[in-house]
């Protein structure tokens, strides 16, 4: 098999959470362009717009919805995907949320919701998909971490805690499953133009400070994650395990 063949996802099925827009949509489309059929999750409604874009490429795609802030949201989503689409060979845990407030005033309800969406649902979906992947002796799980898996951030204690947890969960699952054919890795995006960062983009001072630290001198665009996602979803990364791959334009190197 040639090196380019190892990046092919032909014959694979993928589930991408949070695929309605932004990073999730870009990842879902990239996986389809590499050959995968894709189940596209949206939190409030099925990610049909992304699925439609994928179907236009000739690959199969379907939109699904589930509220991952609910305790049984992950179970409902996985059950629906398996029933309609089959067991995924690739799981991308991208869905996430952020809540900003001073730590001393941070609402317990907001804390619990952020942790449920960003960390608990990631574990549960990984557990459900991983159990099936282990039976088959192969599978790829990609978690979307963050620069705040390494840094503390400001006014986002729940988000930082959840993304630190995602990085450690990635390593924990990788330690147990790598020897059984399932690779678990994460991507830590830097500052990307998405809904989650709209407040920072609109803040003239913070926007300037952020750009001054990024050697690439620009915000990341969702498509900048495509290569990393395809690599970690493909057999080209079969000996990569427990990695948190930073895609940040050089931010962490400063």
Secondary structure, 3 states (H helix, E strand, C coil): CCHHHHCCCCCCEEEECCCCCHHHHHHHHHHHHCCCEEEEEECCCCCHHHHHHHHCCCCCEEEEECCCCCCCHHHHHHHHHHHHHCCCCEEEECCCCCCCCCHHHCCHHHHHHHHHHHHHHHHHHHHHHHHHHHHHCCEEEEEECCHHHCCCCCCCHHHHHHHHHHHHHHHHHHHHHHHHCEEEEEEEECCECCHHHHHHHHCHHHHHHHHHHCCCCCCECHHHHHHHHHHHHCHHHCCCCCCEEEECCCHHHC
